[in-house]
């Protein structure tokens, strides 16, 4: 796993797809117990909810295997990892969890062909919690995993929107 700047990863995605299958991205919302996952569509314009992985100190190899399987299944070029910056753009205390996971995945050596970038995750979980509140989910675990999954969607969608605005050529046929 190699850390890239946000724009560099998206350029790699745009260039990396084959005619048969486009390169895609996986969004991660990293928490202390769960990692929410979202995957981009084949055009890298829309983030779709995928699943949630359980996170423990002893299952990092299993997680790396799961990521490897997902990379193959979805033709992933890399990960967009939610990173908790504070309101002044500096690392927040929660950032330790994110960097720890990235470092542990790197050490497994199972994801060496993939790249990742960090993307600001400010308020994603709070926004999702507000959206899910009217559903009145009774099961706390279900509510938590749904929040993590959709927070990953918010992280990845924010990244895709920003990168598509910056790096995709404008399509004149839409006007």
BAKOLVEX-566986 format. One record per atom (N, C-alpha, C): atom name; residue number from 1; z, y, x. Coordinates in nm, 4 decimals, padded with zeros to 6 digits. Atoms other than C-alpha are relative to their C-alpha. Layout:
N
CA, NUM, Z, Y, X .
...
REM end
This chain:
175
N, 1, 00.0000, -00.1182, 00.0852 .
CA, 1, 00.0000, 00.0000, 00.0000 .
C, 1, 00.0000, 00.1227, 00.0885 .
N, 2, 00.0126, -00.1222, -00.0787 .
CA, 2, -00.1007, 00.3351, 00.1301 .
C, 2, 00.0148, 00.1202, -00.0907 .
N, 3, -00.0214, -00.1222, 00.0764 .
CA, 3, 00.0199, 00.6718, 00.0033 .
C, 3, -00.1150, 00.0958, 00.0246 .
N, 4, 00.1085, -00.0974, -00.0073 .
CA, 4, -00.2644, 00.9133, -00.0743 .
C, 4, 00.0378, 00.1245, -00.0788 .
N, 5, -00.0124, -00.1195, 00.0828 .
CA, 5, -00.2779, 01.2668, -00.2039 .
C, 5, -00.0669, -00.0291, -00.1347 .
N, 6, 00.0480, 00.0266, 00.1355 .
CA, 6, -00.3505, 01.2793, -00.5787 .
C, 6, -00.1522, 00.0058, -00.0093 .
N, 7, 00.1453, -00.0148, 00.0090 .
CA, 7, -00.7087, 01.4040, -00.5422 .
C, 7, -00.0726, -00.1074, 00.0805 .
N, 8, 00.0617, 00.1023, -00.0848 .
CA, 8, -00.7856, 01.1566, -00.2647 .
C, 8, -00.0051, -00.1348, -00.0736 .
N, 9, -00.0006, 00.1244, 00.0762 .
CA, 9, -00.6844, 00.8624, -00.4857 .
C, 9, -00.1061, 00.0033, -00.1093 .
N, 10, 00.0970, -00.0069, 00.1092 .
CA, 10, -00.8998, 00.9842, -00.7748 .
C, 10, -00.1429, -00.0062, 00.0537 .
N, 11, 00.1331, 00.0117, -00.0618 .
CA, 11, -01.2013, 01.0291, -00.5461 .
C, 11, -00.0299, -00.1457, 00.0340 .
N, 12, 00.0154, 00.1419, -00.0328 .
CA, 12, -01.1477, 00.6722, -00.4286 .
C, 12, -00.0347, -00.0789, -00.1262 .
N, 13, 00.0268, 00.0678, 00.1270 .
CA, 13, -01.1446, 00.5577, -00.7919 .
C, 13, -00.1431, 00.0285, -00.0461 .
N, 14, 00.1351, -00.0364, 00.0439 .
CA, 14, -01.4628, 00.7494, -00.8738 .
C, 14, -00.1074, -00.0690, 00.0839 .
N, 15, 00.0969, 00.0627, -00.0897 .
CA, 15, -01.6410, 00.6030, -00.5718 .
C, 15, 00.0121, -00.1516, 00.0018 .
N, 16, -00.0295, 00.1411, -00.0200 .
CA, 16, -01.4825, 00.2572, -00.5866 .
C, 16, -00.0476, -00.0945, -00.1074 .
N, 17, 00.0426, 00.0900, 00.1062 .
CA, 17, -01.6099, 00.1208, -00.9142 .
C, 17, -00.1380, -00.0569, 00.0264 .
N, 18, 00.1324, 00.0615, -00.0117 .
CA, 18, -01.8979, -00.1222, -00.9164 .
C, 18, -00.0738, 00.0213, -00.1307 .
N, 19, 00.0781, -00.0122, 00.1237 .
CA, 19, -02.1764, -00.1261, -01.1730 .
C, 19, 00.0592, -00.0896, -00.1089 .
N, 20, -00.0529, 00.0952, 00.0967 .
CA, 20, -02.0149, -00.4282, -01.3391 .
C, 20, 00.1376, 00.0422, -00.0515 .
N, 21, -00.1362, -00.0340, 00.0392 .
CA, 21, -01.6549, -00.3031, -01.3396 .
C, 21, 00.0476, 00.1252, 00.0716 .
N, 22, -00.0515, -00.1242, -00.0578 .
CA, 22, -01.5036, 00.0390, -01.2869 .
C, 22, 00.1388, -00.0235, 00.0595 .
N, 23, -00.1352, 00.0026, -00.0567 .
CA, 23, -01.2002, 00.0879, -01.0651 .
C, 23, 00.0921, 00.0758, -00.0947 .
N, 24, -00.0944, -00.0598, 00.0937 .
CA, 24, -00.8942, 00.1721, -01.2727 .
C, 24, 00.1319, 00.0288, 00.0691 .
N, 25, -00.1309, -00.0381, -00.0537 .
CA, 25, -00.5420, 00.3029, -01.2226 .
C, 25, 00.1121, -00.0549, -00.0874 .
N, 26, -00.1191, 00.0445, 00.0694 .
CA, 26, -00.1972, 00.1790, -01.3161 .
C, 26, 00.1056, 00.1085, 00.0137 .
N, 27, -00.1071, -00.0985, -00.0001 .
CA, 27, 00.0695, 00.4313, -01.4147 .
C, 27, 00.1346, -00.0695, -00.0023 .
N, 28, -00.1334, 00.0597, -00.0078 .
CA, 28, 00.4328, 00.3528, -01.3310 .
C, 28, 00.1068, 00.1033, -00.0310 .
N, 29, -00.1211, -00.0770, 00.0248 .
CA, 29, 00.7503, 00.4977, -01.4774 .
C, 29, 00.1151, -00.0843, 00.0543 .
N, 30, -00.0996, 00.0794, -00.0713 .
CA, 30, 01.0164, 00.3723, -01.2365 .
C, 30, 00.1410, 00.0412, -00.0417 .
N, 31, -00.1401, -00.0215, 00.0313 .
CA, 31, 01.3737, 00.3368, -01.3537 .
C, 31, 00.0854, -00.0977, 00.0780 .
N, 32, -00.0891, 00.0891, -00.0750 .
CA, 32, 01.6785, 00.1578, -01.2199 .
C, 32, -00.0050, -00.1432, -00.0535 .
N, 33, 00.0048, 00.1344, 00.0589 .
CA, 33, 01.6341, -00.1385, -01.4609 .
C, 33, -00.1404, -00.0464, -00.0370 .
N, 34, 00.1338, 00.0351, 00.0457 .
CA, 34, 01.2723, -00.1259, -01.5789 .
C, 34, -00.1052, 00.0882, 00.0664 .
N, 35, 00.1154, -00.0780, -00.0429 .
CA, 35, 00.9296, -00.0132, -01.4664 .
C, 35, -00.1016, -00.0063, -00.1138 .
N, 36, 00.0980, -00.0076, 00.1063 .
CA, 36, 00.7069, 00.1032, -01.7500 .
C, 36, -00.1392, 00.0070, 00.0596 .
N, 37, 00.1368, 00.0065, -00.0517 .
CA, 37, 00.3350, 00.0365, -01.7034 .
C, 37, -00.1013, 00.0484, -00.1028 .
N, 38, 00.1138, -00.0426, 00.0806 .
CA, 38, 00.0202, 00.1984, -01.8380 .
C, 38, -00.1244, -00.0175, 00.0856 .
N, 39, 00.1246, 00.0194, -00.0737 .
CA, 39, -00.3420, 00.1329, -01.7416 .
C, 39, -00.1049, 00.0982, -00.0538 .
N, 40, 00.1065, -00.0896, 00.0441 .
CA, 40, -00.6397, 00.3669, -01.7514 .
C, 40, -00.1132, -00.0806, -00.0633 .
N, 41, 00.1186, 00.0652, 00.0534 .
CA, 41, -00.9469, 00.2861, -01.9551 .
C, 41, -00.1056, -00.0073, 00.1103 .
N, 42, 00.1002, 00.0204, -00.1046 .
CA, 42, -01.2650, 00.1935, -01.7666 .
C, 42, -00.0673, 00.1288, 00.0462 .
N, 43, 00.0570, -00.1286, -00.0405 .
CA, 43, -01.3809, 00.5567, -01.7591 .
C, 43, 00.1045, 00.0910, 00.0649 .
N, 44, -00.1111, -00.0765, -00.0584 .
CA, 44, -01.0439, 00.6754, -01.6253 .
C, 44, 00.0196, 00.1351, -00.0682 .
N, 45, -00.0230, -00.1203, 00.0798 .
CA, 45, -01.0031, 00.9257, -01.9055 .
C, 45, 00.1225, -00.0133, -00.0905 .
N, 46, -00.1078, 00.0224, 00.0953 .
CA, 46, -00.7382, 00.7655, -02.1288 .
C, 46, 00.0988, -00.1013, 00.0572 .
N, 47, -00.1063, 00.0915, -00.0418 .
CA, 47, -00.4045, 00.6031, -02.0416 .
C, 47, 00.0433, -00.0838, -00.1200 .
N, 48, -00.0359, 00.0931, 00.1058 .
CA, 48, -00.3112, 00.2967, -02.2449 .
C, 48, 00.1312, -00.0707, 00.0359 .
N, 49, -00.1249, 00.0699, -00.0297 .
CA, 49, 00.0359, 00.1390, -02.2757 .
C, 49, -00.0287, -00.1453, 00.0360 .
N, 50, 00.0248, 00.1376, -00.0435 .
CA, 50, 00.0577, -00.1965, -02.1001 .
C, 50, 00.1235, -00.0879, -00.0209 .
N, 51, -00.1190, 00.0835, 00.0121 .
CA, 51, 00.4025, -00.3481, -02.0529 .
C, 51, 00.1152, 00.0637, 00.0778 .
N, 52, -00.1169, -00.0425, -00.0757 .
CA, 52, 00.7425, -00.3173, -01.8898 .
C, 52, 00.0429, -00.1171, 00.0872 .
N, 53, -00.0525, 00.1018, -00.0904 .
CA, 53, 00.8648, -00.5075, -01.5861 .
C, 53, 00.1491, 00.0237, 00.0204 .
N, 54, -00.1420, -00.0085, -00.0301 .
CA, 54, 01.2306, -00.5827, -01.5332 .
C, 54, 00.0155, 00.0182, 00.1502 .
N, 55, -00.0186, -00.0305, -00.1412 .
CA, 55, 01.3581, -00.4511, -01.2023 .
C, 55, 00.1415, -00.0367, 00.0429 .
N, 56, -00.1288, 00.0337, -00.0605 .
CA, 56, 01.6368, -00.6104, -00.9997 .
C, 56, -00.0173, 00.0026, 00.1512 .
N, 57, 00.0068, -00.0005, -00.1463 .
CA, 57, 01.7224, -00.6154, -00.6314 .
C, 57, -00.0651, -00.1255, 00.0546 .
N, 58, 00.0491, 00.1275, -00.0511 .
CA, 58, 01.6110, -00.9764, -00.6033 .
C, 58, -00.1396, -00.0380, -00.0474 .
N, 59, 00.1291, 00.0428, 00.0534 .
CA, 59, 01.2793, -00.9773, -00.7908 .
C, 59, -00.1193, 00.0801, 00.0539 .
N, 60, 00.1082, -00.0839, -00.0516 .
CA, 60, 01.0651, -00.7505, -00.5709 .
C, 60, -00.1261, -00.0814, 00.0299 .
N, 61, 00.1169, 00.0848, -00.0251 .
CA, 61, 00.8386, -01.0400, -00.4672 .
C, 61, -00.0699, -00.0383, -00.1301 .
N, 62, 00.0592, 00.0283, 00.1311 .
CA, 62, 00.7868, -01.1334, -00.8323 .
C, 62, -00.0737, 00.1219, -00.0530 .
N, 63, 00.0661, -00.1233, 00.0435 .
CA, 63, 00.7056, -00.7708, -00.9121 .
C, 63, -00.1310, 00.0201, 00.0766 .
N, 64, 00.1216, -00.0145, -00.0802 .
CA, 64, 00.4561, -00.7583, -00.6248 .
C, 64, -00.1063, -00.0981, -00.0476 .
N, 65, 00.0948, 00.0982, 00.0540 .
CA, 65, 00.2952, -01.0779, -00.7592 .
C, 65, -00.0585, 00.0481, -00.1327 .
N, 66, 00.0483, -00.0536, 00.1285 .
CA, 66, 00.2755, -00.9208, -01.1064 .
C, 66, -00.0996, 00.1130, 00.0221 .
N, 67, 00.0921, -00.1097, -00.0289 .
CA, 67, 00.1138, -00.6080, -00.9618 .
C, 67, -00.1322, -00.0521, 00.0558 .
N, 68, 00.1206, 00.0600, -00.0573 .
CA, 68, -00.1332, -00.8221, -00.7659 .
C, 68, -00.0858, -00.0603, -00.1119 .
N, 69, 00.0709, 00.0580, 00.1140 .
CA, 69, -00.2262, -01.0103, -01.0854 .
C, 69, -00.0648, 00.1100, -00.0846 .
N, 70, 00.0541, -00.1122, 00.0774 .
CA, 70, -00.2690, -00.6818, -01.2741 .
C, 70, -00.1155, 00.0676, 00.0737 .
N, 71, 00.1061, -00.0619, -00.0799 .
CA, 71, -00.4793, -00.5408, -00.9891 .
C, 71, -00.1295, -00.0782, -00.0139 .
N, 72, 00.1181, 00.0843, 00.0152 .
CA, 72, -00.7168, -00.8333, -01.0176 .
C, 72, -00.0545, 00.0063, -00.1428 .
N, 73, 00.0408, 00.0019, 00.1411 .
CA, 73, -00.7242, -00.8426, -01.3986 .
C, 73, -00.0672, 00.1303, -00.0436 .
N, 74, 00.0494, -00.1300, 00.0449 .
CA, 74, -00.7878, -00.4687, -01.4399 .
C, 74, -00.0832, 00.0745, 00.1044 .
N, 75, 00.0771, -00.0647, -00.1080 .
CA, 75, -00.9834, -00.3945, -01.1184 .
C, 75, 00.0671, 00.1298, 00.0452 .
N, 76, -00.0757, -00.1189, -00.0367 .
CA, 76, -00.7129, -00.1548, -01.0052 .
C, 76, -00.0333, 00.0463, 00.1413 .
N, 77, 00.0169, -00.0611, -00.1320 .
CA, 77, -00.7775, 00.0839, -00.7186 .
C, 77, 00.1352, 00.0475, 00.0530 .
N, 78, -00.1289, -00.0496, -00.0456 .
CA, 78, -00.4200, 00.2061, -00.7117 .
C, 78, 00.0950, 00.0319, -00.1134 .
N, 79, -00.1087, -00.0328, 00.0914 .
CA, 79, -00.1038, 00.3285, -00.8757 .
C, 79, 00.0254, 00.1500, -00.0026 .
N, 80, -00.0488, -00.1365, 00.0154 .
CA, 80, 00.0049, 00.6647, -01.0115 .
C, 80, 00.1473, -00.0148, -00.0369 .
N, 81, -00.1432, 00.0246, 00.0137 .
CA, 81, 00.3800, 00.6601, -00.9676 .
C, 81, 00.0700, 00.1291, -00.0405 .
N, 82, -00.0755, -00.1166, 00.0448 .
CA, 82, 00.5932, 00.9009, -01.1669 .
C, 82, 00.1080, 00.0350, 00.1002 .
N, 83, -00.0944, -00.0454, -00.1021 .
CA, 83, 00.8020, 01.1084, -00.9300 .
C, 83, 00.0807, 00.1162, -00.0552 .
N, 84, -00.0840, -00.1034, 00.0597 .
CA, 84, 01.0977, 01.3157, -01.0445 .
C, 84, 00.0250, 00.1196, 00.0924 .
N, 85, -00.0226, -00.1263, -00.0689 .
CA, 85, 01.0649, 01.6632, -00.8989 .
C, 85, 00.0945, 00.0826, -00.0861 .
N, 86, -00.0810, -00.0896, 00.0815 .
CA, 86, 01.3142, 01.9267, -01.0043 .
C, 86, -00.0891, 00.1168, -00.0444 .
N, 87, 00.0811, -00.1093, 00.0544 .
CA, 87, 01.2019, 02.2459, -01.1749 .
C, 87, -00.0535, 00.0951, 00.1065 .
N, 88, 00.0480, -00.0834, -00.1100 .
CA, 88, 01.1495, 02.4108, -00.8355 .
C, 88, -00.0994, -00.0750, 00.0881 .
N, 89, 00.0984, 00.0778, -00.0737 .
CA, 89, 00.9064, 02.1394, -00.7199 .
C, 89, 00.0558, -00.0786, 00.1171 .
N, 90, -00.0631, 00.0762, -00.1084 .
CA, 90, 01.1565, 01.9732, -00.4864 .
C, 90, 00.0419, -00.1373, -00.0531 .
N, 91, -00.0432, 00.1344, 00.0382 .
CA, 91, 01.2679, 01.6091, -00.4861 .
C, 91, 00.1326, 00.0067, -00.0737 .
N, 92, -00.1274, 00.0078, 00.0708 .
CA, 92, 01.5369, 01.5347, -00.7399 .
C, 92, 00.0755, -00.1237, 00.0497 .
N, 93, -00.0773, 00.1175, -00.0446 .
CA, 93, 01.8179, 01.2831, -00.6772 .
C, 93, -00.0582, -00.1324, -00.0504 .
N, 94, 00.0588, 00.1226, 00.0543 .
CA, 94, 01.6377, 01.0270, -00.8990 .
C, 94, -00.1208, -00.0486, 00.0805 .
N, 95, 00.1172, 00.0369, -00.0797 .
CA, 95, 01.3464, 01.0265, -00.6534 .
C, 95, 00.0297, -00.1157, 00.0948 .
N, 96, -00.0379, 00.1092, -00.0909 .
CA, 96, 01.5398, 00.7820, -00.4342 .
C, 96, -00.0443, -00.1346, -00.0575 .
N, 97, 00.0407, 00.1255, 00.0656 .
CA, 97, 01.4749, 00.5008, -00.6880 .
C, 97, -00.1494, -00.0256, 00.0159 .
N, 98, 00.1458, 00.0122, -00.0068 .
CA, 98, 01.1015, 00.5669, -00.6814 .
C, 98, -00.0440, -00.0344, 00.1416 .
N, 99, 00.0375, 00.0257, -00.1393 .
CA, 99, 01.0733, 00.5787, -00.3037 .
C, 99, 00.0482, -00.1365, 00.0474 .
N, 100, -00.0532, 00.1319, -00.0336 .
CA, 100, 01.2897, 00.2695, -00.2722 .
C, 100, -00.0940, -00.1099, -00.0500 .
N, 101, 00.0919, 00.1000, 00.0546 .
CA, 101, 01.0591, 00.0706, -00.5010 .
C, 101, -00.1309, -00.0027, 00.0789 .
N, 102, 00.1248, -00.0054, -00.0767 .
CA, 102, 00.7467, 00.1889, -00.3174 .
C, 102, 00.0185, -00.0649, 00.1373 .
N, 103, -00.0271, 00.0588, -00.1310 .
CA, 103, 00.9029, 00.0941, 00.0154 .
C, 103, 00.0169, -00.1512, -00.0063 .
N, 104, -00.0197, 00.1444, 00.0160 .
CA, 104, 01.0097, -00.2489, -00.1093 .
C, 104, -00.1322, -00.0711, -00.0276 .
N, 105, 00.1306, 00.0602, 00.0281 .
CA, 105, 00.6629, -00.3215, -00.2494 .
C, 105, -00.0864, -00.0030, 00.1258 .
N, 106, 00.0745, -00.0065, -00.1260 .
CA, 106, 00.5079, -00.2112, 00.0800 .
C, 106, 00.0425, -00.1136, 00.0940 .
N, 107, -00.0530, 00.1017, -00.0911 .
CA, 107, 00.7326, -00.4487, 00.2759 .
C, 107, -00.0438, -00.1415, -00.0365 .
N, 108, 00.0441, 00.1351, 00.0377 .
CA, 108, 00.6114, -00.7503, 00.0747 .
C, 108, -00.1346, -00.0346, 00.0635 .
N, 109, 00.1321, 00.0237, -00.0573 .
CA, 109, 00.2639, -00.7067, 00.2263 .
C, 109, -00.1017, -00.0551, -00.0989 .
N, 110, 00.0877, 00.0589, 00.1009 .
CA, 110, 00.1122, -00.8316, -00.1007 .
C, 110, -00.0969, 00.0996, -00.0625 .
N, 111, 00.0810, -00.1024, 00.0662 .
CA, 111, -00.0431, -00.5011, -00.2048 .
C, 111, -00.0693, 00.0909, 00.1006 .
N, 112, 00.0553, -00.0809, -00.1087 .
CA, 112, -00.1958, -00.3828, 00.1219 .
C, 112, -00.1358, 00.0619, -00.0316 .
N, 113, 00.1328, -00.0522, 00.0327 .
CA, 113, -00.5395, -00.3294, -00.0342 .
C, 113, 00.0035, 00.1085, -00.1078 .
N, 114, -00.0127, -00.1010, 00.1049 .
CA, 114, -00.4043, -00.0829, -00.2936 .
C, 114, 00.0609, 00.1288, 00.0549 .
N, 115, -00.0541, -00.1311, -00.0365 .
CA, 115, -00.3209, 00.2860, -00.2704 .
C, 115, 00.0851, 00.0510, -00.1155 .
N, 116, -00.0797, -00.0612, 00.1053 .
CA, 116, -00.0766, 00.4996, -00.4625 .
C, 116, 00.0177, 00.1480, 00.0288 .
N, 117, -00.0345, -00.1405, -00.0124 .
CA, 117, 00.0083, 00.8595, -00.5261 .
C, 117, 00.1183, 00.0268, -00.0905 .
N, 118, -00.1103, -00.0420, 00.0862 .
CA, 118, 00.3076, 01.0346, -00.6737 .
C, 118, -00.0505, 00.1082, -00.0953 .
N, 119, 00.0352, -00.1009, 00.0987 .
CA, 119, 00.2774, 01.2436, -00.9897 .
C, 119, 00.1260, 00.0441, -00.0729 .
N, 120, -00.1193, -00.0568, 00.0625 .
CA, 120, 00.5344, 01.4729, -01.1481 .
C, 120, 00.0259, -00.0636, -00.1366 .
N, 121, -00.0356, 00.0647, 00.1265 .
CA, 121, 00.7162, 01.2929, -01.4287 .
C, 121, 00.0992, 00.0814, -00.0822 .
N, 122, -00.0980, -00.0821, 00.0710 .
CA, 122, 00.9303, 01.5823, -01.5478 .
C, 122, -00.0144, -00.0098, -00.1508 .
N, 123, -00.0143, 00.0001, 00.1455 .
CA, 123, 01.0402, 01.5412, -01.9087 .
C, 123, -00.0804, -00.1073, -00.0729 .
N, 124, 00.0807, 00.1007, 00.0709 .
CA, 124, 00.8137, 01.2406, -01.9817 .
C, 124, 00.0880, -00.0883, -00.0887 .
N, 125, -00.0872, 00.0860, 00.0818 .
CA, 125, 01.0978, 01.0162, -02.0994 .
C, 125, 00.0611, 00.0774, -00.1160 .
N, 126, -00.0570, -00.0819, 00.1076 .
CA, 126, 01.2549, 01.3002, -02.2996 .
C, 126, -00.1027, 00.0253, -00.1105 .
N, 127, 00.1060, -00.0208, 00.0998 .
CA, 127, 00.9217, 01.3724, -02.4727 .
C, 127, -00.0232, -00.1261, -00.0819 .
N, 128, 00.0215, 00.1268, 00.0698 .
CA, 128, 00.8723, 01.0055, -02.5567 .
C, 128, 00.1182, -00.0302, -00.0916 .
N, 129, -00.1177, 00.0228, 00.0843 .
CA, 129, 01.2297, 00.9757, -02.6856 .
C, 129, -00.0075, 00.0846, -00.1267 .
N, 130, 00.0133, -00.0879, 00.1169 .
CA, 130, 01.1651, 01.2722, -02.9156 .
C, 130, -00.1069, -00.0522, -00.0959 .
N, 131, 00.1060, 00.0548, 00.0854 .
CA, 131, 00.8431, 01.1123, -03.0425 .
C, 131, 00.0439, -00.1286, -00.0700 .
N, 132, -00.0436, 00.1278, 00.0570 .
CA, 132, 01.0104, 00.7745, -03.1011 .
C, 132, 00.1200, 00.0137, -00.0936 .
N, 133, -00.1214, -00.0185, 00.0803 .
CA, 133, 01.3248, 00.9167, -03.2641 .
C, 133, -00.0220, -00.0230, -00.1503 .
N, 134, 00.0201, 00.0220, 00.1438 .
CA, 134, 01.1754, 00.9251, -03.6172 .
C, 134, -00.0197, -00.1478, -00.0376 .
N, 135, 00.0167, 00.1422, 00.0298 .
CA, 135, 01.1037, 00.5509, -03.5874 .
C, 135, 00.1341, -00.0703, -00.0207 .
N, 136, -00.1354, 00.0517, 00.0197 .
CA, 136, 01.4805, 00.4943, -03.5834 .
C, 136, 00.0123, -00.1454, 00.0471 .
N, 137, -00.0072, 00.1350, -00.0557 .
CA, 137, 01.4574, 00.1892, -03.3568 .
C, 137, 00.1452, -00.0408, 00.0190 .
N, 138, -00.1395, 00.0456, -00.0025 .
CA, 138, 01.7815, -00.0072, -03.3960 .
C, 138, 00.0341, -00.0740, 00.1288 .
N, 139, -00.0243, 00.0787, -00.1199 .
CA, 139, 01.7454, -00.2361, -03.0950 .
C, 139, -00.0105, 00.0896, 00.1225 .
N, 140, -00.0036, -00.0917, -00.1155 .
CA, 140, 01.8491, -00.0373, -02.7852 .
C, 140, -00.0950, -00.0438, 00.1108 .
N, 141, 00.0895, 00.0489, -00.1048 .
CA, 141, 01.6581, -00.2614, -02.5421 .
C, 141, -00.1457, 00.0255, -00.0358 .
N, 142, 00.1370, -00.0249, 00.0445 .
CA, 142, 01.3412, -00.2345, -02.7486 .
C, 142, -00.0339, 00.1491, 00.0117 .
N, 143, 00.0220, -00.1443, -00.0089 .
CA, 143, 01.3776, 00.1439, -02.7672 .
C, 143, -00.0166, 00.0429, 00.1453 .
N, 144, 00.0065, -00.0360, -00.1421 .
CA, 144, 01.4366, 00.1668, -02.3907 .
C, 144, -00.1317, -00.0448, 00.0618 .
N, 145, 00.1246, 00.0489, -00.0597 .
CA, 145, 01.1390, -00.0505, -02.2951 .
C, 145, -00.1211, 00.0732, -00.0578 .
N, 146, 00.1096, -00.0758, 00.0588 .
CA, 146, 00.9140, 00.1322, -02.5397 .
C, 146, -00.0066, 00.1404, 00.0615 .
N, 147, -00.0057, -00.1316, -00.0648 .
CA, 147, 01.0286, 00.4634, -02.3908 .
C, 147, -00.0600, -00.0070, 00.1397 .
N, 148, 00.0524, 00.0139, -00.1367 .
CA, 148, 00.9528, 00.3406, -02.0379 .
C, 148, -00.1506, -00.0203, 00.0012 .
N, 149, 00.1433, 00.0276, 00.0068 .
CA, 149, 00.6098, 00.2098, -02.1349 .
C, 149, -00.0783, 00.1266, -00.0343 .
N, 150, 00.0719, -00.1199, 00.0413 .
CA, 150, 00.5070, 00.5304, -02.3085 .
C, 150, 00.0223, 00.1173, 00.0957 .
N, 151, -00.0168, -00.0994, -00.1063 .
CA, 151, 00.6559, 00.7463, -02.0327 .
C, 151, -00.1059, -00.0244, 00.1085 .
N, 152, 00.1064, 00.0327, -00.0958 .
CA, 152, 00.4137, 00.5626, -01.7996 .
C, 152, -00.1346, 00.0507, -00.0508 .
N, 153, 00.1233, -00.0545, 00.0596 .
CA, 153, 00.1343, 00.6582, -02.0407 .
C, 153, -00.0063, 00.1509, 00.0235 .
N, 154, -00.0031, -00.1457, -00.0192 .
CA, 154, 00.2409, 01.0249, -02.0228 .
C, 154, -00.0274, 00.0382, 00.1452 .
N, 155, 00.0208, -00.0271, -00.1426 .
CA, 155, 00.2525, 01.0178, -01.6419 .
C, 155, -00.1474, -00.0192, 00.0354 .
N, 156, 00.1390, 00.0301, -00.0343 .
CA, 156, -00.0888, 00.8528, -01.6090 .
C, 156, -00.0962, 00.0947, -00.0714 .
N, 157, 00.0894, -00.0897, 00.0736 .
CA, 157, -00.2480, 01.0683, -01.8811 .
C, 157, 00.0005, 00.1400, 00.0607 .
N, 158, -00.0065, -00.1307, -00.0657 .
CA, 158, -00.1243, 01.3872, -01.7142 .
C, 158, -00.0823, 00.0018, 00.1276 .
N, 159, 00.0779, 00.0120, -00.1237 .
CA, 159, -00.2740, 01.2709, -01.3860 .
C, 159, -00.1503, -00.0040, -00.0310 .
N, 160, 00.1431, 00.0133, 00.0340 .
CA, 160, -00.6071, 01.1683, -01.5452 .
C, 160, -00.0570, 00.1321, -00.0501 .
N, 161, 00.0485, -00.1286, 00.0526 .
CA, 161, -00.6391, 01.4961, -01.7355 .
C, 161, -00.0199, 00.0999, 00.1134 .
N, 162, 00.0077, -00.0949, -00.1108 .
CA, 162, -00.5692, 01.7006, -01.4241 .
C, 162, -00.1144, -00.0337, 00.0942 .
N, 163, 00.1045, 00.0398, -00.0953 .
CA, 163, -00.8000, 01.5017, -01.1958 .
C, 163, -00.1392, 00.0093, -00.0610 .
N, 164, 00.1305, -00.0117, 00.0647 .
CA, 164, -01.0835, 01.4874, -01.4484 .
C, 164, -00.0445, 00.1450, -00.0084 .
N, 165, 00.0327, -00.1431, 00.0037 .
CA, 165, -01.0668, 01.8658, -01.4884 .
C, 165, -00.0449, 00.0492, 00.1371 .
N, 166, 00.0272, -00.0486, -00.1352 .
CA, 166, -01.0678, 01.9195, -01.1120 .
C, 166, -00.1217, -00.0638, 00.0658 .
N, 167, 00.0925, 00.0737, -00.0853 .
CA, 167, -01.3000, 01.6520, -00.9806 .
C, 167, -00.1243, -00.0566, -00.0674 .
N, 168, 00.1195, 00.0543, 00.0666 .
CA, 168, -01.5448, 01.5318, -01.2442 .
C, 168, -00.1018, 00.1111, -00.0184 .
N, 169, 00.1033, -00.1012, 00.0295 .
CA, 169, -01.8760, 01.7120, -01.2685 .
C, 169, -00.0034, 00.0244, -00.1510 .
N, 170, 00.0051, -00.0300, 00.1429 .
CA, 170, -01.9054, 01.8910, -01.5996 .
C, 170, -00.1280, -00.0553, -00.0585 .
N, 171, 00.1133, 00.0614, 00.0686 .
CA, 171, -02.1351, 01.7172, -01.8438 .
C, 171, -00.0624, 00.1049, -00.0922 .
N, 172, 00.0677, -00.1059, 00.0771 .
CA, 172, -02.3834, 01.9726, -01.9789 .
C, 172, -00.0483, -00.0506, -00.1362 .
N, 173, 00.0507, 00.0534, 00.1262 .
CA, 173, -02.4955, 01.7374, -02.2579 .
C, 173, 00.1015, 00.0148, -00.1145 .
N, 174, -00.1025, -00.0160, 00.1029 .
CA, 174, -02.1656, 01.7965, -02.4414 .
C, 174, -00.0082, 00.1352, -00.0704 .
N, 175, 00.0032, -00.1334, 00.0597 .
CA, 175, -02.2470, 02.1596, -02.5124 .
C, 175, -00.1188, 00.0205, -00.0898 .
REM end
